[in-house]
Amino acid sequence: MIRSKDEPALAGADMWTQLRELTAARIGLARSGASLATAPLLEFRLAHARARDAVHAELDLTRLSADLAPFDLPVLALASAAADNRIYLMRPDLGRSLAPASDSALAPHAGEYDLVFVISGGLSAQAAQNHAAPVLAQVVPQLQTEGWRIAPLVIVLRGRVAVGDRVAHFLRADCAAVLIGERPGLSAPDSMGAYVTWQPSARTTDAERNCISNIRPGGIAYADAAFKLVHLLRAVRSRRLSGVKLKDQSMSLALSEPPRQP
């Protein structure tokens, strides 16, 4: 059988097309000589611009507070010690501390709580803006039916993960769950992470946290993220620890349960 000289190229192109359906990674990109072809080059530059925009964006406090209002919990809007976004990006340490005025804002709400949720833009404000409320909409009611004492919801402008340690300390919450925008990539500028820490303090390290990463419609869907977060919080409270000593077993539980609705 005589094969056309074009057939290998067509077969190769079809292979890459099928593989691209399985991943958002840039694979098998068209080239022009030694350079990328115009179309993938422009797509790359657009993705890079979106990632840069995500890093420099700020949370819309009014909109986010309105999105969190249906949970029937007080919503507190605070700020980190980073006065603006430029300082926040250059001084990560300031994003881990609260602004001085935040202490007095938290003081009237201090009590004995099992859990405090902290929402911050991190390095992708649009991630927290868009994904925090839909996840909490499935997590908060479930925990409330189980009798969890949930502190006021706290929004922190320009906060890092460790700012949740300070919030939990001032509110006297046993556990902190920080929903925060993750560092944007070229395939996902709007990925949110959920970091859970048992009895956080100023000496808490990242090894003492559990993380659910890549929460977004194109990654871990809201229903799946909520399921994993509820399971993780139950395990943290039951075993009174978090971090590398606590393994995520939610996948084995998910396989034994009926499918969840999105």
C-alpha positions in Angstrom: 0.0 0.0 0.0 1.4 3.4 -1.1 1.1 6.1 1.7 0.7 9.7 0.7 3.5 12.0 1.9 0.8 14.0 3.8 -0.5 11.1 5.9 2.1 11.1 8.7 1.7 14.8 9.3 -2.1 14.4 9.4 -1.8 11.5 11.8 0.5 13.5 14.0 -1.8 16.5 14.0 -4.8 14.3 14.9 -2.8 12.8 17.8 -2.0 16.2 19.3 -5.7 17.2 18.9 -6.8 14.3 20.9 -4.2 14.9 23.6 -5.2 18.6 23.9 -8.7 17.5 24.9 -7.2 15.9 28.0 -5.2 18.8 29.3 -5.0 22.6 29.5 -1.2 22.5 29.1 0.2 23.9 25.9 1.4 20.9 23.9 2.1 20.3 20.3 2.0 24.0 19.4 2.3 25.0 15.8 5.6 26.5 14.8 6.9 28.7 12.0 10.5 27.8 11.6 12.2 28.0 15.0 9.5 30.2 16.5 5.9 29.7 17.6 3.2 30.4 15.0 1.3 33.6 15.4 -1.9 32.1 16.9 -0.3 30.2 19.8 2.1 33.1 20.5 -0.8 35.5 20.8 -2.7 33.1 23.0 0.4 32.8 25.3 0.7 36.6 25.5 -3.0 36.9 26.4 -2.7 34.2 29.1 0.4 36.0 30.5 -1.6 39.4 30.5 -4.5 37.7 32.4 -2.1 36.3 35.0 -0.5 39.7 35.5 -4.0 41.4 35.8 -5.0 38.8 38.4 -2.0 39.5 40.6 -2.7 43.3 40.5 -6.4 43.2 41.0 -8.1 44.0 44.3 -11.2 42.4 46.0 -14.5 44.2 45.6 -15.5 44.3 49.3 -19.0 45.5 48.7 -19.8 42.7 46.2 -18.1 40.0 48.2 -19.9 41.1 51.4 -23.2 40.9 49.6 -22.4 37.4 48.3 -21.7 36.3 51.8 -24.7 37.9 53.4 -27.1 34.9 52.8 -25.1 32.8 55.3 -26.7 34.7 58.2 -23.2 35.3 59.8 -21.6 38.7 60.5 -19.2 39.7 57.8 -16.1 41.6 58.9 -13.9 43.5 56.3 -10.3 44.0 57.5 -6.9 44.7 55.9 -3.4 43.3 56.3 -0.4 45.4 57.3 0.4 45.9 53.6 -0.9 49.4 52.8 -1.3 48.9 49.1 -0.8 46.2 46.4 2.7 47.2 45.5 3.9 46.8 49.1 1.9 43.6 49.4 3.7 42.1 46.4 7.1 43.3 47.6 6.7 42.4 51.3 5.0 39.0 51.8 5.6 39.3 55.6 3.2 42.3 55.9 0.4 40.2 54.2 0.7 37.7 57.1 -0.1 40.4 59.7 -3.2 42.4 60.3 -3.3 46.2 60.1 -3.3 47.8 63.6 -7.0 48.9 63.4 -8.1 45.3 62.7 -7.5 44.2 66.4 -10.2 46.6 67.6 -12.6 45.5 64.8 -12.2 41.8 65.9 -12.4 42.3 69.6 -16.2 42.8 70.0 -16.7 39.5 68.1 -14.3 37.3 70.2 -15.8 34.2 71.6 -15.4 30.4 71.7 -15.6 29.2 68.2 -14.9 25.9 66.5 -14.0 27.5 63.2 -13.4 30.8 61.4 -13.5 31.2 57.6 -11.1 33.9 56.3 -11.4 35.1 52.7 -8.5 36.9 51.0 -7.6 37.8 47.4 -4.0 36.5 47.8 -2.4 36.6 44.4 -5.7 36.3 42.5 -8.5 38.4 43.8 -10.9 37.2 41.1 -10.5 33.7 42.3 -11.6 34.5 45.9 -14.2 36.9 44.5 -15.9 34.3 42.3 -15.3 31.0 44.1 -15.4 31.7 47.8 -19.2 32.2 48.2 -20.3 29.2 46.0 -18.0 26.9 48.1 -19.1 28.3 51.4 -22.8 28.0 50.3 -22.3 24.3 50.4 -20.0 24.1 53.4 -21.5 26.5 56.0 -25.1 25.0 56.1 -23.7 21.5 56.4 -21.5 22.4 59.4 -24.2 24.4 61.0 -26.5 21.4 61.0 -23.8 19.5 62.7 -23.6 22.1 65.5 -20.3 23.8 64.6 -19.8 27.2 66.2 -18.7 29.3 63.3 -17.2 32.7 63.9 -18.0 35.8 61.8 -16.8 35.5 58.2 -13.7 37.6 57.8 -12.5 39.2 54.6 -8.9 40.4 54.6 -7.6 42.7 51.9 -4.1 41.9 50.7 -3.7 38.9 53.0 -1.5 35.9 52.9 -2.4 32.4 54.2 -0.9 33.0 57.6 -3.1 36.0 58.3 -5.8 33.5 59.2 -3.6 32.5 62.2 -4.0 36.1 63.5 -7.7 36.2 62.9 -8.2 32.8 64.7 -6.1 34.0 67.6 -8.1 37.2 68.1 -11.5 35.5 67.7 -10.5 32.5 69.8 -11.3 30.0 67.1 -9.9 26.4 67.3 -9.5 26.1 63.5 -8.9 28.5 60.6 -10.0 27.8 57.0 -8.5 30.4 54.7 -10.0 30.7 51.2 -7.5 32.6 49.1 -6.6 33.3 45.5 -3.6 31.2 44.4 -0.6 32.3 42.3 -2.1 32.5 38.7 -0.7 30.3 36.0 -0.8 30.6 32.2 -3.7 28.1 32.1 -5.6 29.3 35.2 -5.5 32.9 36.5 -8.5 32.2 38.8 -7.6 29.3 41.0 -8.5 29.3 44.7 -7.0 27.4 47.5 -8.5 26.4 50.9 -6.0 26.1 53.7 -7.0 24.5 57.0 -5.0 24.9 60.2 -5.8 23.5 63.7 -5.2 25.9 66.6 -2.9 28.3 64.6 -0.5 30.6 66.4 2.4 32.9 65.6 4.7 29.8 65.5 2.5 27.8 63.0 4.4 26.6 59.9 3.2 25.6 56.5 3.8 21.9 57.4 0.9 22.3 59.9 -1.7 23.2 57.2 -3.8 21.1 54.8 -4.5 22.5 51.4 -7.2 21.9 48.8 -5.8 23.6 45.6 -7.1 24.5 42.2 -10.7 25.2 43.2 -12.5 26.6 40.1 -15.0 25.4 37.5 -12.1 24.1 35.3 -10.4 22.4 38.2 -11.9 21.1 41.4 -15.6 21.9 41.1 -17.5 23.6 43.9 -19.4 20.5 45.0 -16.2 18.4 45.1 -14.2 21.2 46.9 -17.0 21.6 49.5 -17.1 17.8 50.1 -13.3 17.6 50.6 -13.4 20.7 52.8 -16.1 19.4 55.1 -14.4 16.0 55.4 -11.1 17.7 56.2 -12.6 20.0 58.8 -14.3 17.0 60.5 -11.0 15.1 60.6 -9.1 18.1 61.9 -11.5 18.7 64.8 -11.8 14.9 65.6 -8.1 14.3 65.6 -7.1 17.8 66.9 -4.3 18.2 64.4 -3.6 19.3 60.8 -0.8 19.3 58.3 1.5 16.5 57.3 0.3 14.3 60.1 -3.3 14.3 58.7 -3.9 12.5 55.4 -6.8 13.4 53.1 -9.0 10.4 52.8 -11.9 12.2 51.2 -11.4 10.4 47.8 -12.0 7.0 49.3 -15.2 8.3 50.9 -16.3 9.9 47.7 -16.0 6.6 45.9 -18.3 4.9 48.4 -21.0 7.6 48.2 -23.6 8.4 45.5 -22.7 11.1 43.0 -23.0 14.7 44.2 -24.9 17.4 42.4 -22.7 20.3 41.0 
